[in-house]
């Protein structure tokens, strides 16, 4: 069961073809042995017919395909769905391996380093003659942080991901080692076992995930990638700097690339995230970090068997050896081992105090716990300096170097957890607190100015607003408990454990001050000292909020009381920008443009007040939620928007796609670091886009906004059309996350979360959030500028990174769309008049958008300039189309009243398979 079209495949991509053929053959053999020859024959007939249809546009093949699929029994349908779904998953593995293969080939070649690597970024910095002082300043102040979220777009179980990783490891070993025939046979047998296990493992979850499950799933990526690959990335960067200039010899860079997480702290719309789940997340993260350090210490002690009679040892190491509980005569002349045994004992006591007895090997004796991660780091530094000073620097550059870096990056907390809540909740909580303290306050009825005045008065006094002798609502009690749990985390794990508080739906300065008041109640903001221990981060996510964000921050920075607290945060203010909701609110083009303008406004506002700007980009996996290549996205930011610091959410299936493979994970981390370095050091002085570009974008955006809003919010019955023509209702019942799909029980588009909105359009292959409105906007623009319009748009695509990135992402989305399949989903809409009123509009705009996109990008076909991706998508269609066809038929049965559980299971299996084939769909 394998196919990859062989025409025009470059030699460098032939290994990818071979891997896909191998995986397809093994999968086919597995299906034959497990389900019988008859099922295998059906799979092959469907596959070959689908390929013939796509290759030749053979309508006879299409009718044959439909007939075969329509006559499948329920049991056969689900087996066919599983077969085509697993092929997509296996093809993804092969493609990921090929990306790693090509990266390694570039690294080994003598040619120029590949775009998006630190080697290339450093080369560009050197060419630009950036001084060492400037580079040192960048590293000293930089922050690059991918933030893992539990947003429910990963449809696979962890058990499935683990099996897929096993397949990837086998393929990697085959790729990198020259196997003798016996080894090759053994390798293929291992591959067959892994794929057999995968086939026999349920791809679907039987129950909805709980928050603790999401925490555990997130932690697995630290084992796969982060704990090992981040230290290696830093070591490689330091070595490259030293090779570039001897002034960097022995320089240890600050840890500017760190991990963040929302899992266990994001309460916006998720009633299951509480103070208890935050505590669980912190404890589980700490267990993973300290368990890793203990294991590394154990291995390090085995390695550093240096005899004090043969090597010199510093007095500080000797002191550590003397106080070590290790009194074995066998190690009396091995000071490093005894010192490390003592360090292990201290860390073991630390682990036991936190309840982590299960990660501890039995220490040789008792020792006091470490009060902080810094104390642990100081002992490791003593070992390091002694080795370097006494002729053993090479030993210091091994496991010890990586352990010290891991500790500096992850501390005892592993990842910084952000708190997040909706501003509406804060308003209710603060209103209740004020009303309890002073009945008749009527906070909700106040104007914005009066609210700010009252909140500032409370923030000036150290007196607490709440009282242990008063009863508060469950909501207020829960919010206060969260803040107090964050304060406890600071005491146990350090302030980096919970450093940020994000406010969803922020629209006024009072939204920020309300959170400041909650922090004060937990001791995280102290008026007398003017200190604040947590960054308060407004999230602007609707079109109106993006247009207003500059004014909000201007008003906030005009408050001396707030600026006093901000000074304690290093005069740095973080702002989060929401891609998903702004897209659902205003459409793809307007969302992108308003985000760009918001950044320009923020840069100017912050500069006026002498405040450092740090942007947090709330991007999803799909283009409709801000997804797309991270490197291009960062470099497409307006000048001054990347001031050495950037945080980006990593969500759902994107996390597994980027970070389940360690080599690929390191590559993706390197892309973030390299892009941030280039944007900060090389693009800060770039000229603003030409006035003609800005004027053109204003016209395009206004027109696209009208077209999008008229369809989604102005067309009667569109809400019903969406629910009936997509699988969104069924997605809500797929056990892929703890958070409800909608903010309320309403079916209004306004109340629907952006994830099921985008996910639903992806499943039906229309991809509407990634392009709708663009075609009409360009058509209108060209009508108004018939002589110069197209030439200007083409120039914008060539010269302006922002516009180029926008169109590149749209190009990819449209290549994955299929209007013929979307038309079949439209037939699910029962009201024929409604269907006929809406789908022709969608088809017309889809055709118009593709035509205008090709004209502007000067291509003859979609993805002309990305042949590898084009070929990948083209080769997936024969496997995707049968899944879409079966999904439609199963939806008809289910909505028609068929209660057979195999029908519901089949729908969920198709959702999984289509998502795997599209990759970034949520």
N, C-alpha and C positions, 0 to 999 in steps of 0.2 A: 504494500500500500504506500507507494511513494511516487512523486513526480516533481521534477523541476525542469522547466523548459530549458533546453540546452543551447538554443540559438543565441549567439552574441554574448555568451558568458565569458568575461575576461578570465585569463588563466589564474589570476589571484583569487578569484571567487569559486574556482572548481572544488576546493576542499569543502566549502559550504554545501555545494551540490552533493558531494559524496556523503557527507554526514546526514543530510536529509534523506538520501536514498537508503542509507544503512538503517536509520531510525524507522523509516517507513516500512522497510522489509521486515524488521524485527517485530514491529507493531502488527503487521499483517499476519505474520506467523503466529503471534500470540492470539490474535482474534480467531484464526483458523483452529488452533488447538483448544481454545477455551469455549468457543461458541459454535464450532462446527463449520463444515465446508459450505453449507447453505448460506449462513450469515456472511461468511467471508466473500462468497460469490456476489451477494447483493451489494456489499460495500464496494467491491471492485467495479461492478456494473455502474453504480451511481457515480463513482469517482471518474471512470473513463468517459462516461456520457457527459458529465459536467465539464471535464477538460475539453472534450470535443466541441461543446457548445461555446465555451469561452474562446477557444482558439480560432474556430471557424465561424462563429455566430450562426451555427447550424440550428435552424428552428425545429427540424425533425428531432435533433438531439434534445432540445428543450422539452418537446412534448413527451419524448421517451422518459426523460428525467422526472417530469411531473407525474406521469402515470405510475412509475415505479414508486415514488415517494408517497403518492396518495393511497396506494394499495397495501402499505405496510401495516402489519398488526401492531398493537400497542407495545408488546414485548420487543418485536423487531425494531420498531421505531427507536426505542431507547437504546438499543444496542448500536444502531447506526449512528445515533447522536453521539454516543460515547466514543465511537471509533473516530469520527471526524473531529470531535473536540480534542481528543488526545493527540491526534496528528498535529493540530495547531499548537498545542503545548510543547510537543517535541520539536516542532519547527522553530519555536521561539528559543528553545535551548540551543539549537544549532546556530541560529543567528547570533545569539549572545556570545557563544564561543568564537564565532567568526570575527565579531567586533574585537574581542580580546586578541585573537590571532593577528589581525591587521595592525592593532596598536603595537604589539610586540615586534612585528615586522618593520614598522616605521622606526621604532626605538633602536633596532639593530642596524638599520640602514644608515649609510653615510649622508643621506639627503637631509634636508631641513626638517627639524622636528615638526610633528603633526600639530595642527591647530587645536587649541584647547588643552595643551599639556603645559606643565610648569617649565619644561625645558624651553619651549617656544616663548612662553611669557618672559622668562628671564633673558632670553636672547633679544627680544624686542626692547626690554628695559635697558639692556646694555647698549643696543644700537641708539636708543634715544638719549644716551649719556645721563641717565638718572644716577645721581650721586649715591654713594654708600649711605650717607646721612639720611637722604630721602627714603631710601629703601629700608633702613633701620627704623625710621619713624613709622613707615607703613606697617611693618611687622609688629611694632610696639603698640599700635592703636587699632589694628585691624580686628574684625570679627566676621568670620564666615560661618554660618550655622544652618545646616539643613535640619528642619524640625519635623519629626515624624508625627503624623496624626493618625487617628483611628477612623477617619472618614470612610464610610462603607462602600468602597468600589473594588475591593479585592474579593472576588467570588470563590477563590480556591481555599480549601482547607490547608492548614499547616502540614498535615500528614501528606497531602499531595505535593506540596512545595518541597518537603523533605525528600520525597522519592525523586522528584525532578532534579534536585540538586545532586542526588546520587548518580543519575544518568549523566549530568553535566561533568561530574568528577571523572567518570569513566572515559567520556569523550576527550576530556582534557589530557588525561594520561596517555590515551592512544595518540593524541596529536603531538605531544611533546617528547615522546620516547620512541626510539627505534625498537620495535618489538620483534623478537624472534617468533617463528610460527607458533610455538607452544604458548607463548605469552599472548599472542594475538587471539588465539582460540580461547584462552582463559578470559581475556578481556571481553570478547563477544558473549561468552557464557554469562559473565557478570552483568553485561548489558541486558541480556535476555531475562535474567532474574529480576533486575530492577524494573523493566517494563512490564513483566508479568505481575509483579507486586503492585505497580501503578494501576494496571488494568483491574486488579482485584480489590483495589482500595476505592471506597466511595468518594466521588469527587465533590459531593454536596455535604453540607452540615445538616445534622438531624435536628438541631435545636439552635435557637438564636444565641449569638455570642453574648457573653457578659463582659463587663468592663475589665474584669481580671483576666479574661481570655485575651482581650485585645492588648493588655499590658504584656502578657507572656509572649504573644505573637511578635510584638514590637521588640522585645528583648532578644529574640532569636537572631535578629540581624546584627547584634553586637557580637554574638558568637561567630556568625558567618563572616563578618567583614570588619566592623568598626574597631573592635578591641585589638585586632592584629594589623589591619591595613593603615589605620591612621598613624600609628608610630612609624611604620615603614615609609609613609608619605613624607613625614617630617624629616626622617633620616636622609631620604633621597634629596629633599630640597636643601638641607644643610650641606650635603656633600656637593651638590651642584653649585651652590654659592661659593664654597671653598675652592672648587675647581676654577671658577670664574675669576676669583680674586683672593689672594692669600690673606687679605685683611679679614676674611670670614672664617679663617681657620679656627677651630675649636669654639666657634660661636654657637650657643644654644638658642634657637629662636623661641620667642614667646609662643604659646599655644593659641594661635589665632583662629584655628579651625576646630570648632567644638560642636557637639551634638545637642539638639534640643528636642523636646517632646511635648505634645498636648495630651498624650494618653494618660488618663487618670486625673487631669486637671481641667479639661474642656467641658464645662457644664452647660454651654449654650444649647438649649433645646434637648439636653440629655438628663433626665431626672435621675438616672442611675449613677451619675458621678457625684459623689459626696465627700465629706471629710475622710470617711473611712476608706474610700477607694483611692483618694490622694495618698493616704498613709500607706496603703498596700503598694501603690506604685513606687513610692519612695523606698520602702523596705525591699521590694523585689529588685529594684535597680541597684540598691546598695549591695545586696547579696551577690548580684552578678559581678559587680566591680571588684569587691573584696575577695570573692571566690577566685576570680582571675588572678589577682595579685598573689594570693596564697599559692596557687599552683605554679606561677612563674618564679616565686621565691624558692619553692621546693626544687624546681629544676635548676635554678641559678646556684643554689647551694651545692648541687651535685657537680656543676661545671667548675666552680671556683675552688678547686682542691689544692690551691697554691700552698706550698710549704714555707713557713716563715723562716726556715733555715737557709732557703735558697733565694728568697726575694725580700726586698725591703718592704716594710709595712708602716703606714703612718701611725702616729700615736693615737689618733682618734679611732682608727680601726681597732687598734689594740685595746682601747678603752671599751669599745663595743663588745669585743671578744671576752674581756674580763667580766662584764656584767651579764653575759649570756648565761642562761640556765644550762647550757650544754657543757657538761663536765666530763664527757667521755675521754678516756686516755687515748683513744684511737685518733682523736682530732685535736690533741693538745698543741700540735705544731701547725695547725691549719687555721690561722686567725680569721681568714675571710669566711670560711665555713661556720666557725663558731659565731662570728658577728651576724651572719645571715640567719643562723638558727635562732639567735636572740631576737632579731627583727621579726622573724616568722612568729615567734612566741608572743611578741607584743601585738602583732596584727591579729593573731588568733584570739587573744583576749578581747580585742576590739570587736571582732566578729561575734564572739560569744555574748558580749554586752548588748549587741543589736539583735540577738536571737538567731545568729547564722551558724549554729553549731554544725549543721549538716555539710558545710563547705570546708571544714577544718580537718586536716590530718592531725593526729594526736601530737601536740607539741612536746618537746623533750622536758619542759618544765614551765613554771609560772613566770609571768612577766607583766608589768603594768601595761594597760591599754594605751594606744595613741589617742591623744585628745583631738588631734586634727590630722587631715591628710598631709598638711605641710610638715608636721613633725615626722611622719613616715618618710616623706620626700627628703628631709634633711639627713636621715640616716643612710638612705640610698646614695645621697650625694657624697657622703663620707667615703663610702666604698668606691665610688667613681673617681674621686680626686686622688685617692691613694693608688689606685691602679694606674692612672695617668702619670702620676708623679714618679712612679717606680718601675717604669719600663714595660707596663702591661696595658698600654692604651688600646691595643687591639682587642683585648678582653673587655674593656669598658664599652667598646663599640658594638658588642653583641647583644645578648639577651638583656643585660643591665640597661643598656641605652634605650631599648624598646620599653622596658618596664618603667623606667623613669619618665619617659614621654607619656605612656599610657596613664600613669598616675597624675601627671600634670594636666592632661586633657580631661580625664574622667573623674578625678578626685575620688571621694567616697560615695558620690551621688550618681555617678555614671553619666547622666544627662540632665540638663536643666529643664524642669517641668514648668510650662507656662500655665497660669490660671486664665480661664476665659469665661465670661458671662455676658449676657445681653444687658444693655443699658436700661431696658424696661424693668428688669429684675432689680437692678441697683436703685432705681427710682422708687420702687415700692418698698424696698428694705429701708432705705434712708428716710422715706416719709414716715414709716412706722416707728423707727427709732426716735425721730424728732417729735412725733405726736405723743409717744409714751413719756418722753422726757418733759414735754411742754404741751399739754393738750390745747388744741385750737390753733396749732401752727399752720396747718393746711399747706404743707409743702407742695403738694401736687397742683394746687391752685395758684402758685406763685409764678410771676414772670421770670424769665431767665436771669435778668439782672438781680432780682430779689433773691433768687436761689443762690447765686454766686456769693452775694453779700452774706447770707446766712451760713453757707458752707465755710467760707473763709473765716468767719468769726469762730466757728467750731474748731477749725484747724489751727487757730492761734492758741488755744488753751489745751494744756495737758490733761484736763479733766475728761474722763470717759463719758460718753453719751449714754451707753447702756448700763443697766443695773442688774445684778444677779437676783434681785428681789422682784423683778417684773417678768411677766410671761410674754413671750413673743410668738409670732406665727411660726409654723414649721419652716416656711421659706426663709424668714429672717434668721431663725436659729441655725439653719443649714448654712447660709452664707457667712455668718459670723464664725461658725465652726471651721469652715474652709480657711478663712483668714488666720485663725488661731493655729490650725494645723500647719500652715505655711511657716508661721513663726517657730513652731516646734521643729520643723525641718531645718530651719536655719541653725538652731541650736545643736541638732544631731549631726547634720551633714555639711553645714556651712551655707553661706548666703547664696552660693551658686546653685543650690538645689532647687530653689523656687525664686528666680530673679525677676520674673515678668508677670504682669497682669494685663490681659488683653480685653478691651471693651468692645463687644460687637454692637453694631448699629449706633456708633458714636456720632453725634451730630451737634453737640454743644459743649462749651467749657464745663458746665455743671456735670456732665457725664464723667469727666475726668476727676473732678473734685469729690464726687460721690464715692468713687473708689478710694481716693485718698482718705476719706473719713472712715471707711471700713478698715483700711490698713492701720489707721491710728488706734482703732479699738483693739487690734491684736498686738500693738506695740511695734509694728513695722514702719510706722511714721511717728517721729517724736518732735513735737513742736518746739520744745525748749531748746533742743540741740539743732533744730533745722535739718534733721536727717530723715531720709526715706530709704528703706532697704530694698524696695522693689520698684522696677520701672513700670510706670502706668502707660499703657499703649492704646491709644484710640484706633479703632478699626473703621475705616471709611469704605463702605461697600456698595452703596447705591449711586446712581448717576448724580442725583442731587447732592449727596454727601461728598462725593468726589469734587464736585464743583464748588462746594462750600468749605472744604477742608483747610484751605489757606486762611480764610477768615477765622475759623475756629482756633487754629493754632496762634494766629495773631492776637486774638483776644486772650488766650491762655497765657502767652508770653508777656502780655501787658499787666499781668497780676504779680506784683512783687513777692507776695507770699508764695506763689507757686514757683517762681524763679529761685527763691531761697531754697526750697526743697530740691529743685532740679540741680542746683549747684552741687549737692551731695551725691548726685548721680554722674558727676564728671561733666556737667553742663551738656549732657547728651540726651536727646529725646528721640524715642523710637515711634514711628508711625507705621501702622499696618494698612495695606491696600488690598481690597477684596476684588478678585477677578471674577469669581463665580457669580455672585449676586449682581454685580454691575452688568455682567453679560446678560443674565436673565431679565434684568430691568430694562436695558437699552440696546441689546444686540451686540454682536461681535465687533463691528467697526467702531461704534460709539464708545463701547466699553474700553477698547484699546486706546482710543484717542483721549478720552477723559482721564484715564489713568496716567497717560503721558503728560497731559497738561497739569494734572494735580501734582506730579512730581516737580515740574518746573516751578509751580507756585510755592510748593513747600521749600524747595531749595532757596528761593528768593526770600521767603519769610524767615527761615532759620538764619540765613546770613545776616539779615537786618538786626536780629536779636543776639547774634554771637552764640548761637546754639548749634551743636553738631547734630546733623541729621543721620539717623539710621533707619533705613526702610526695611520693612518686613513684608514680603510678597506672598499673599495667600493664593498660590497657584495650585490647580488640580492637575490631573493627568491629561485630560483632553484639552484641545485647543479652546473649546467652549468654556473652559474653566481656567484659562491662562496657561495651559500646558504648551509644550513645544521644547525644542532644544535649549537647555539652560545657558550654554555659552553664548549663543546669539542673543538670547533674551537679555542677559546682563549687559552685553556690549551695546545693545540697542537702547539702553536707558539714556535719558537726556543728560547733558554734561552737568556734573556736580551731584548727581543723584546717588552715585556709589562712592561714598567718601571713606573707602577702606573698610566698609562694613555693610553686610547684607545678610538677611535671614530669609529663608525660603521654605515653605511647607512642602513636604514630601508625603503624598497621600495614596492610600489604597494600593492598587495594583502597581503603581509606580515604584513603591518601596521595594517590592519583590523584584520587579524588573531591573532596578538599578543596583540593589545591594545584596541580593541572595548569593550572587557569585562574587567571591572576594576580589578577583582581578578586575571584573567589571565595576565592582563597587569602588575600588581605589581609583579607577579611571574617572568615574563620575564625581568623586570627591575632588580629584585633581582639576577637573573642569571648573568646578565652582571656585576653587582657589585661584586658578589661572585667570579666569575671566574677571574676578574681583581685582586682582593685581593689575591687569591691563586697564580696566575701566578707571581705576583709582589713580594710577601713575601716568598713564599715557593719554587718556581721553578727557582729563579734567578741563583742559584749556581749549577743547574743540569748539569751533564757532557754532553759534545757534543755527538751526535749520533756516534756510532762506525764507523770506517773508512769503514768497509765492507758494512754498510747500505748506506753510501753516494755513494760509488762506484756502488752499485746495482741500486740506484735511477738514477744515471747518465746514466747507460746503458739502463734502462727501459725508461727513458724520451727521450733519443735520438731516440730509436726505435719507440716509440709511436708518436713522433713528425714527423718522416718521414712518418709513416703510415697515420696520420691525414692530413698532408699537401699534400701528394700524392692524397688523395681522394678529399679534399675540393678545393684545389687550383691547383692541377696538373692533374685532370681528365677532359678531354674535355666534355663539356655539363653538368657538375655537377651543375652549376649555374641554368640552365634550369630545371634540375631534382628537385632541391630544391624548386623552385617557383611553379612547377606543382604538386609535391607530398605533399605539405603542404598547409595550409590555410593562409600562411603568407601574401599573397596579399590581402586577404579579411580582415585580422587583421588590416591592414593599414587603412581600411575604417570604423573600429569599433571605435565609439566615446569614447575612453578611455583616451585621454590625449591631451594636447595642443601642444606637441612637434611632429614634423614630424618623421615618422618611419625611414627614411634614411637621411643621411647627405646631399646627393645630389639627383638628379632625376635618378641617375644610378641604375641599378639592380645588379651591381657587389656585390659579397659577401663582399668585402673589404669595401664598402661604406655603407653597411647595419648596422644599430645599433644592438647591441648584444641582445636587448630585443626581437624584432620580430624574430630574428634568433633562440633563445632558445624557445620562445613561440611556434613557428611553429613546431619545432621538438617534443615538448611536446604534442601538439594537435593530431599529428598523431601517438602518443604513441611509437615513436622510441627513444626519449630522447637522441639523438646522442651526444650532447655536454657534457653529464654527464658520458660517458664511452668509446667512440670510440678511438681505438688505444691501449687500455690496454691489450686486449687479445693477439694481435700480439706481443706486447712488451714482455709480460711474456713468450710466446712461444719461441721467439728469445733468451731471457735470459736463459731459461732452456736448449735450444739447446747448448748454449755456456758453461753452467755450469750444465751438466747432473747429477752429483753426489751430489752436495751440494746446487744447486739453490733453489729447493723448500723448503728445510729445513730452509734456510736463510730467504726466503720471509715469511715463517710462523713465524719465530722468530721475524722478523721486525713487523709483525702485532701484536704480543703479547707484544712486549717491547717498541715500538716506537710510541708515541701518534700521531705524524704527519702522519705516514703511516696508522695507525689504523683509524684515522679520515677520511683519503682519501678513504679507502676501505669501511668504514661504509656508507659514503655518496653514493658511487657507488652502494652499496648493495640496498639502498633505491630506487635509481633511476631505477635500473634494475627491481626491484619488481613491479614498476609502469608501466614498458614498456610492450608491447604486440606485438610480431613480426608478428603474424597472422593479426592483425588489420593494422599494418604498411604496410604489403604486399598489402592490399587492397588500401591504399593511393598510393602505387607505381603504381597501375593500372591507376591512373589519368594521369600519364606521357604518352603523346600521342605517342612519338617516342619509338616504341617497342625495337629497338636495344639499345637505351640509357637506357631504363628501365632494360633490361636484362644484360647490362654491369655494372650497379651500384647496384641494389638491392641485387643480390646474394652476393656481397662483404659485404654489410651491414649485411645481415643475418649471413654470416659466421663469421664475427667479433663479432656480438652479441652473438652467440653461444660459440665462443672461450672465450670471456670475462667472461661469466657466469661460464663456466667450470673452468677457472683459478681462478676466484674469490672464488668460493666454495672450491677449493683445498687449497688456501692460508689461508682462514679464517677457514678452517676445519669445514665447515657446510655441511649438506646434502641437504639443500634448502635455497633459498634466505630468509633473515630475520629470520633465525632460532633462533637467539639470541634476537630478538625483537618481541615476539609473539603477543603483543597487536597491534603493527603497521602492522604486517603481516596479522592479522585477519581483521583489519580495511580496508586494501587495498583489501583483498580477498572479503570482503562483499560489496565493492564498484563496483567491476567489472561488476556485472549484471546490474548495473544502468549506468555505463559508456559506455559499449559496444554498446547498442542501439543508444546512442548519436553519437558515432563515425560512426556507420553505416549510420545513417540519414545524418550526415554531408557530408559523401562521396557522397551520392545520390544527395543531394542538390548542392554540388559543380559541379557535372556532369551537372545538369540542368542549373546552372548559367553560367558555362563556355561554355555550348552548345548554349547559346543565349537566355535562358528563362529570360525575363525581369520582370516577376511577382514579385512585391515587397515582397510577402510572402516568396519567395525563399531566397532572401537576408536576410530578417528578420530571417528566419529559420536557416541560416548559422550562423548568429550572436548569436542566442539563443544557438546553439550547442557549440559555442566557450565558452560562459558563463558557460554552464553546464559541459563541460569537464574540464575547469579550476577549477570549484568548486570541482569536484570529485578528481582531482589530488592535489589540494590545492596549493602547491608551484611550479607553472609551469612557472613563468615569471622572 
